[in-house]
Amino acid sequence: MLSEKNINQINISNQKKRNWLGIGFCLGSVSMLSAVAGAWLALSLSATPLQQSKLTPEEAAVFNQKETASSGINLKVPELNRPVNILVIGTSVLTSDLEKPPSKNLGYHAQVDSFDGLSDTLLLLRFDPESQKLNVVSIPRDTKTYVEGVGETKINSANYYGGPALTAKTVSNLLAGVPIDRFVRVNVQGVEKLIDALGGVTVYIPKDMKYTDHSQHLYIDLKKGIQHLNGDQVVQFLRFRHDELGDIGRVQRQQVLMRALVEQVLQPKTVLRAKDILSVVQSNVDTNLSMDELVAVAGSASQMKRSQVQMLMLPGDFNGDGREHISYWLPDQNAIQHMMAQYFDVGYAEDEYADPASVRVAIQDGTGDYQAVQGMIGYLREAGYTRVFVGEKCQEPLDVTKIIAQKGDDGSAAAIRATLGVGEVLVESTGYLTSDITIQLGPDWQEKYTNSQ
């Protein structure tokens, strides 16, 4: 068994090689198919198992065995009969990670078709058929936590040591004991194919991204602006990590991409691509979801609106004290317990009234109108929000003002929305890391402020 030191060395050596992707959008892409397409898929692929790894009885028992899907009334399409928690594990294995390198020396670190090794992405998804909401928690791969049989280390080592079962145990212990019903493991080689099967995706790239690593044949060259990306370009977008926030910046880009995919895959034309999409899933996904459950998840997700997809990030902070040579994301257990009670129905959290004076509000201007920004500051301060600061400009073109619940405080975000009378509330972690609420000013606020003068 490898020592903690060796695992940390693996993490460090692979951090630059494999900081590539937020794979959570793979399940998101599939689950957003319409229920009609799901029914067709159930008929055409019902005899094809999706699980590719073999779990021991002890490993299988880690996951909730309770049934999650039942036949619906209309056309007998399977439907979710209770909330279901699905752990998504994104993996990437290079030839240099193998104990026995391939007989043919390729001359570079090539990707291997495998679900084993360190995980690059961890997401916990909760589909709730009653509220028709999808809640997602992104867990940074550098999160420091206890892994059974290993000790305190980065959470991405759990898949290396014990596959989906040990990863599920580790995530459950980290997230206040949340039960995990099913898992999905996705390998890197399927991501590019899946995006191409979807016909690409339109996303806003916040800055020019250029990076070259000949050792991996990795060539990133993306231009700032709204771009329609193919599979290879999406992988570039997600692998890029040369920004101030490191792995956290990658998590934020993952959420941006997930939001874009949610909007795209709900379009009717996606149904026409169902066969190609499921062909990719069948070859590149390892899961203990049954086909009926996959169809039920797809049906549930297909009825969701943009605002019903709530994306969170594990509360915590960088270690950043200079004492450790390894970068960690240190979880905040109190904040985790509150988040899990609010969004995953684990434990109990009292309703808390957030005093406006205690809420940290970041403003990002997307209007180019200095007066509109000052007007927002004044408006908020009159309403009692005294901890307001202005951050970098919002480069993305906006149709409406975004009020982002950066840490999941949708109550404060809704209160600000009610105060302003404009904007759209979104629960995601794409705003300022140090804020509770990030407001990205759009033309609706500019118009309202101008008319009030």
C-alpha positions in Angstrom: 0.0 0.0 0.0 1.3 3.4 -0.8 2.1 5.7 2.1 0.6 9.2 2.6 3.8 10.6 1.3 3.5 8.7 -1.9 -0.1 9.6 -2.4 0.8 13.3 -1.9 3.5 12.9 -4.4 1.0 11.4 -6.8 -1.3 14.3 -6.2 1.5 16.8 -6.8 2.8 15.2 -9.9 -0.7 14.8 -11.4 -1.9 18.2 -10.3 -0.3 19.8 -13.3 -0.9 16.9 -15.6 -4.5 16.2 -14.9 -6.2 19.4 -13.7 -8.6 19.0 -16.6 -12.1 18.7 -16.0 -15.4 19.0 -14.2 -17.0 15.8 -15.3 -20.3 16.4 -13.4 -21.8 17.8 -16.6 -21.6 14.3 -18.1 -24.5 13.0 -15.9 -26.1 16.4 -16.1 -26.1 16.2 -19.9 -27.7 12.7 -19.9 -30.2 13.4 -17.2 -31.6 16.5 -19.0 -33.0 14.4 -21.8 -36.8 14.5 -22.1 -38.9 11.7 -20.6 -40.0 10.7 -24.1 -36.4 10.1 -25.1 -35.9 8.2 -21.9 -38.8 5.9 -22.6 -37.4 5.1 -26.0 -33.9 4.5 -24.5 -35.4 2.2 -21.9 -36.9 0.0 -24.6 -33.8 0.0 -26.8 -31.2 -0.5 -24.2 -33.0 -2.3 -21.3 -30.9 -5.4 -21.9 -27.6 -3.5 -21.7 -26.2 -3.1 -18.1 -24.5 0.2 -17.4 -22.3 -1.0 -14.5 -18.9 -2.0 -15.6 -17.1 -2.5 -12.2 -17.8 -5.4 -9.9 -18.7 -4.6 -6.3 -18.4 -7.0 -3.5 -21.5 -7.5 -1.3 -19.9 -5.3 1.3 -19.2 -2.6 -1.2 -22.7 -2.7 -2.7 -24.1 -2.3 0.8 -22.5 1.1 1.1 -25.2 2.4 -1.3 -28.9 2.7 -0.3 -30.6 -0.4 -1.7 -34.1 1.1 -1.5 -35.9 1.4 -4.8 -35.9 4.9 -6.3 -38.0 4.5 -9.4 -41.5 3.1 -10.3 -43.6 3.0 -13.4 -45.5 6.2 -14.1 -49.1 6.6 -15.1 -48.5 8.0 -18.5 -47.1 5.4 -21.0 -45.6 3.6 -18.0 -42.4 5.7 -18.1 -40.4 5.1 -15.0 -40.6 8.0 -12.5 -38.6 8.8 -9.3 -40.6 7.9 -6.2 -38.3 9.6 -3.7 -35.3 12.0 -3.6 -32.2 10.3 -4.9 -28.6 11.2 -4.1 -26.1 10.4 -6.8 -22.3 10.6 -6.4 -20.5 11.5 -9.7 -16.8 10.6 -9.8 -14.7 11.9 -12.7 -11.5 9.9 -13.3 -8.4 10.4 -15.4 -5.5 7.8 -15.7 -2.3 8.4 -17.6 0.1 5.8 -18.9 2.6 7.2 -16.4 0.3 6.3 -13.5 0.3 2.6 -14.4 2.4 0.1 -12.5 3.0 -1.7 -15.8 3.5 0.9 -18.6 2.2 -0.1 -22.0 4.6 -2.2 -24.1 4.7 0.6 -26.8 6.4 3.8 -25.6 4.2 6.6 -26.9 6.7 9.3 -25.9 4.2 11.2 -23.8 1.6 10.8 -21.0 -1.4 9.4 -22.8 -4.9 9.0 -21.4 -5.9 5.4 -20.5 -9.5 4.1 -20.7 -9.9 3.4 -17.0 -12.2 4.3 -14.1 -9.4 3.7 -11.5 -6.9 6.1 -10.1 -7.2 9.5 -8.4 -10.5 11.3 -9.0 -10.4 14.6 -10.7 -14.0 15.6 -9.9 -16.5 14.8 -7.2 -20.1 16.0 -7.3 -23.0 15.0 -5.2 -26.4 15.4 -7.0 -29.8 15.3 -5.4 -32.9 14.9 -7.6 -36.1 15.7 -5.7 -39.2 14.7 -7.6 -41.5 16.6 -5.2 -39.8 20.0 -5.3 -38.6 19.4 -8.9 -35.1 20.7 -7.9 -31.6 19.5 -8.6 -29.1 20.3 -5.9 -25.4 19.9 -6.7 -22.4 20.1 -4.3 -19.0 20.4 -5.9 -16.2 18.9 -3.8 -12.7 20.2 -4.7 -10.3 17.4 -5.3 -7.8 19.0 -2.9 -10.2 18.7 0.0 -8.4 17.5 3.1 -10.4 14.7 4.9 -10.2 11.3 6.5 -10.1 8.3 4.1 -10.7 4.9 5.8 -7.5 2.8 5.7 -5.4 5.7 4.6 -5.8 8.5 7.1 -6.0 12.3 6.5 -5.3 13.1 2.9 -6.8 14.6 -0.2 -10.3 13.2 -1.0 -9.3 12.3 -4.5 -7.3 9.3 -3.2 -10.4 7.5 -2.1 -11.2 6.2 -5.6 -7.6 5.1 -6.0 -7.7 2.9 -2.9 -11.3 1.7 -2.9 -13.2 2.8 -6.0 -16.8 4.1 -5.8 -17.6 2.4 -2.4 -14.7 3.9 -0.5 -15.3 7.3 -2.2 -19.0 7.2 -1.2 -18.1 6.4 2.4 -15.6 9.2 2.5 -18.0 11.7 0.9 -20.9 10.7 3.2 -18.7 11.1 6.3 -17.5 14.5 5.1 -21.1 15.7 4.3 -22.7 15.1 7.7 -23.6 11.5 7.0 -25.7 12.1 3.9 -26.9 8.7 2.4 -25.7 8.0 -1.1 -28.0 6.0 -3.3 -26.1 5.5 -6.5 -22.8 6.4 -8.1 -21.6 7.3 -11.6 -18.0 7.1 -12.7 -17.0 8.8 -15.9 -13.6 8.5 -17.6 -11.9 11.3 -19.5 -12.3 9.8 -22.9 -16.0 10.0 -22.9 -16.2 13.7 -22.1 -15.1 14.9 -25.6 -17.4 12.3 -27.3 -20.4 13.3 -25.1 -20.1 17.0 -25.9 -19.8 16.2 -29.6 -22.8 13.9 -29.4 -24.7 16.9 -27.9 -23.6 19.0 -30.8 -21.3 21.2 -28.7 -22.2 23.8 -26.2 -22.3 27.6 -26.1 -20.4 29.1 -23.2 -18.8 32.4 -22.2 -15.0 32.3 -21.9 -13.9 35.0 -19.4 -10.4 35.5 -20.8 -8.0 34.2 -23.4 -6.8 30.8 -22.3 -3.5 29.6 -23.7 -1.3 26.8 -22.4 0.9 24.1 -23.8 2.2 20.9 -22.2 4.0 18.7 -24.7 4.4 15.9 -22.2 0.6 15.3 -22.4 0.0 16.6 -25.9 -2.1 19.2 -24.2 -2.7 22.3 -26.3 -5.1 24.9 -24.9 -6.0 27.9 -27.1 -9.3 29.5 -26.4 -10.4 33.1 -27.1 -12.3 35.3 -24.8 -16.0 35.8 -25.5 -19.1 33.8 -26.3 -18.0 30.6 -28.0 -19.7 27.4 -29.3 -17.3 24.7 -28.1 -16.9 21.2 -29.5 -15.8 18.3 -27.3 -12.0 19.0 -27.5 -12.5 22.7 -26.7 -14.7 21.9 -23.7 -11.9 19.7 -22.3 -9.5 22.6 -22.9 -11.8 25.0 -21.0 -12.0 22.6 -18.1 -8.4 21.6 -17.9 -7.1 25.2 -17.8 -6.1 26.0 -14.3 -3.7 28.9 -14.6 -5.7 31.5 -12.7 -5.6 32.9 -9.2 -8.0 30.4 -7.6 -6.4 27.2 -9.0 -8.7 24.2 -8.4 -11.5 26.4 -7.2 -11.4 28.4 -10.4 -11.8 25.0 -12.2 -14.9 24.2 -10.0 -16.4 27.6 -10.9 -15.9 26.9 -14.7 -17.4 23.5 -14.2 -20.6 25.2 -12.8 -20.6 27.7 -15.6 -20.5 24.8 -18.1 -23.2 22.9 -16.2 -25.5 25.8 -16.3 -24.9 26.2 -20.1 -25.6 22.5 -20.6 -28.8 22.6 -18.6 -30.1 25.3 -20.9 -29.0 23.5 -24.0 -30.1 19.9 -23.3 -33.6 21.0 -22.5 -34.1 22.1 -26.1 -36.2 19.7 -28.2 -33.4 19.1 -30.7 -31.5 17.2 -28.0 -34.0 14.4 -28.2 -32.9 13.7 -31.8 -29.4 13.1 -30.5 -30.5 10.6 -27.9 -29.1 7.5 -29.6 -25.6 9.0 -30.0 -25.6 10.3 -26.4 -26.5 7.0 -24.9 -24.0 5.2 -27.1 -21.3 7.3 -25.4 -22.8 6.8 -22.0 -22.9 3.0 -22.5 -19.2 2.9 -23.4 -17.8 5.5 -21.0 -19.9 5.4 -17.8 -19.7 3.0 -14.8 -22.8 3.2 -12.6 -25.1 1.2 -10.4 -28.1 3.1 -11.7 -30.5 0.8 -13.4 -31.9 1.8 -16.8 -35.3 2.5 -15.3 -33.6 4.8 -12.7 -31.7 6.6 -15.4 -34.9 7.1 -17.4 -36.6 8.3 -14.2 -33.8 10.8 -13.5 -34.0 12.0 -17.0 -37.7 12.5 -16.8 -37.4 14.4 -13.5 -34.6 16.7 -14.8 -36.4 17.4 -18.0 -39.2 19.3 -16.1 -36.8 21.6 -14.3 -36.4 25.3 -14.9 -33.1 27.1 -14.8 -33.7 28.5 -11.3 -34.4 25.0 -10.0 -30.8 23.8 -10.5 -28.9 24.9 -7.5 -25.1 24.5 -7.5 -23.1 24.7 -4.3 -19.4 24.3 -3.4 -18.1 22.6 -0.3 -17.7 25.3 2.3 -14.1 25.8 3.3 -10.9 27.8 2.6 -7.4 27.3 1.4 -4.8 26.2 3.9 -2.5 29.0 2.7 -0.4 29.3 5.8 2.9 28.3 4.2 3.5 25.5 6.7 2.5 22.7 4.3 4.0 22.2 0.9 0.8 20.7 -0.3 -2.3 22.7 -1.3 -5.4 21.7 0.6 -9.0 22.9 0.7 -10.0 22.8 4.4 -13.7 22.1 5.0 -15.8 24.2 7.3 -17.8 21.6 9.2 -20.4 24.0 10.7 -21.2 25.5 7.3 -21.3 22.0 5.8 -23.9 20.8 8.4 -26.1 23.9 7.7 -25.8 23.4 3.9 -26.6 19.7 4.1 -29.7 20.3 6.3 -31.0 23.0 3.9 -30.3 21.3 0.6 -30.0 17.6 1.3 -32.5 17.1 4.2 -29.8 15.8 6.5 -30.0 16.8 10.1 -31.8 19.9 11.3 -31.0 23.6 10.7 -33.0 26.3 12.4 -34.3 29.1 10.1 -31.8 31.9 10.5 -32.6 35.5 9.8 -29.6 37.1 8.1 -29.3 40.7 9.3 -28.6 42.7 6.1 -25.7 44.4 8.0 -24.0 41.0 8.2 -24.3 40.0 4.6 -21.2 40.5 2.4 -22.3 41.8 -1.0 -20.0 42.0 -4.0 -21.0 44.1 -7.0 -19.7 43.3 -10.5 -20.7 45.9 -13.1 -21.9 44.6 -16.4 -23.4 47.9 -17.6 -20.4 50.1 -18.0 -22.4 52.8 -16.2 -20.5 54.2 -13.2 -23.6 56.0 -12.0 -25.6 52.8 -12.0 -23.0 51.1 -9.9 -23.0 54.0 -7.4 -26.8 53.9 -7.4 -26.7 50.2 -6.5 -24.4 50.9 -3.6 -26.6 53.6 -2.3 -29.7 51.6 -2.7 -28.3 48.7 -0.8 -26.9 50.8 2.0 -30.3 52.5 2.5 -31.8 49.0 2.9 -29.3 48.1 5.6 -26.6 46.3 3.6 -23.4 48.0 4.8 -20.9 45.4 3.9 -20.9 46.2 0.1 -17.8 46.2 -2.1 -17.2 46.6 -5.8 -15.2 43.9 -7.5 -13.9 43.4 -11.0 -16.2 44.1 -13.9 -18.5 41.4 -15.2 -17.2 40.6 -18.7 -20.0 38.3 -19.7 -22.9 40.1 -21.6 -26.0 40.0 -19.4 -29.7 40.1 -20.3 -30.7 40.6 -16.7 -29.0 41.3 -13.3 -27.8 38.1 -11.6 -28.1 37.9 -7.8 -25.9 34.9 -7.0 -26.2 33.1 -3.7 -22.4 32.3 -3.6 -22.6 30.2 -0.4 -26.2 28.9 -0.8 -28.0 31.6 1.2 -30.9 31.9 -1.2 -33.0 33.6 1.5 -30.7 36.7 1.5 -30.5 36.6 -2.3 -34.3 36.6 -2.5 -34.5 39.4 0.0 -32.1 41.5 -2.1 -34.2 40.6 -5.2 -37.3 41.9 -3.4 -35.5 45.1 -2.4 -34.2 45.8 -5.8 -37.3 44.8 -7.8 -35.1 43.4 -10.6 -32.8 40.5 -11.3 -32.7 36.7 -11.2 -31.7 34.7 -8.2 -29.3 31.9 -8.8 -27.8 29.5 -6.3 -24.2 28.8 -7.6 -20.6 29.4 -6.6 -19.5 31.4 -9.6 -19.4 34.8 -7.9 -16.8 36.3 -5.6 -15.4 33.7 -3.2 -15.4 36.0 -0.2 -18.9 37.2 -0.7 -22.2 35.9 0.6 -24.1 37.4 -2.3 -22.6 38.6 -5.6 -24.7 41.0 -7.7 -23.8 41.2 -11.4 -25.5 44.3 -12.8 -27.4 44.0 -16.0 -29.5 46.3 -18.2 -32.6 45.9 -16.1 -31.0 47.6 -13.1 -29.5 50.3 -15.4 -32.9 51.1 -16.9 -34.6 51.2 -13.5 -31.9 53.5 -12.0 -31.9 55.8 -15.0 -35.7 56.1 -14.9 -35.7 56.9 -11.2 -33.4 59.9 -11.6 
